[in-house]
Each structure stands twice: as C-alpha cells, then as structure tokens.
Amino acid sequence: MAETALEALREEYPSLEADPRMETLAGQMAVGHDIEFFHLDLTNTCRTRCFYSVAGTVLLMCQFSDLEDDVYGPVLQAVCASLRLDD
C-alpha cells in the first residue's frame, strides 16, 4: 500500500523525491516514505506510513507545505505518536 500511495503521488508530481522509512506506530512496525515535492512554488512534505492491524491495513498520510512546517509538523508527529489500536 505504501508503494501504491507513492506511485499515485508520483503520477501527480513526477519530480518528487522520496526516502523509504520504517518506524513503530500504534505498537506496529510501519513502512512508508518521506516525500518532498514542489507545488504552487512551495516545497511540500508528505509522509506515508502503512501497518497491519486485525481490522486490515492502515495507511497514514500527512502533508504540509514548508510555510506550515513549524506549526503543523510537530502537531502531526504528536498525532502519529498518539495512535493506538483497540484489541
């Protein structure tokens, strides 16, 4: 699913740059990408992460522009860190 999300973004933004990432989210190993691309003269950051749960695959996608990084970057990191799965 992480690769599919990256392919979809690459169709829209062919010159994007993506670095693979792994981290733990909601107690599960998550894989995805840290992605940067230009749109409307702004650098945009997009983070995708996928992990498996009992209910199915979870895709998390966060996006913000360089103008919003100081405000929304830490908020989105806190939201991701707060994720929990119900038993």
Residue pairs with C-beta under 8 A, 6 or more apart in sequence:
1 50
1 57
1 59
2 31
2 32
2 33
2 48
2 49
2 50
2 59
5 32
5 33
5 48
5 50
5 59
5 61
6 18
6 33
6 35
6 48
9 16
9 35
9 37
9 46
10 16
10 18
13 37
13 38
13 39
15 37
15 38
16 35
16 36
16 37
17 35
17 36
17 37
18 33
18 34
18 35
18 36
19 33
19 34
19 35
20 31
20 32
20 33
21 31
21 32
21 33
21 34
21 47
21 49
22 29
22 30
22 31
23 29
23 30
23 49
24 30
25 49
25 51
25 60
25 80
25 83
26 51
26 53
26 58
26 83
26 84
26 85
27 84
27 85
28 51
28 52
28 53
28 85
29 51
30 49
30 50
30 51
30 60
31 49
31 50
31 51
32 47
32 48
32 49
32 50
32 60
33 46
33 47
33 48
34 45
34 46
34 47
35 45
35 46
35 47
35 48
36 43
36 44
36 45
36 46
37 43
37 44
37 46
38 44
39 65
42 65
42 66
42 67
43 65
43 66
44 63
44 64
44 65
44 66
45 63
45 64
45 65
45 66
45 69
45 73
46 61
46 62
46 63
47 60
47 61
47 62
47 63
47 76
48 59
48 60
48 61
49 59
49 60
49 80
50 57
50 58
50 59
50 60
51 57
51 58
52 58
53 85
54 85
60 80
60 83
62 76
62 79
62 80
64 72
64 73
64 76
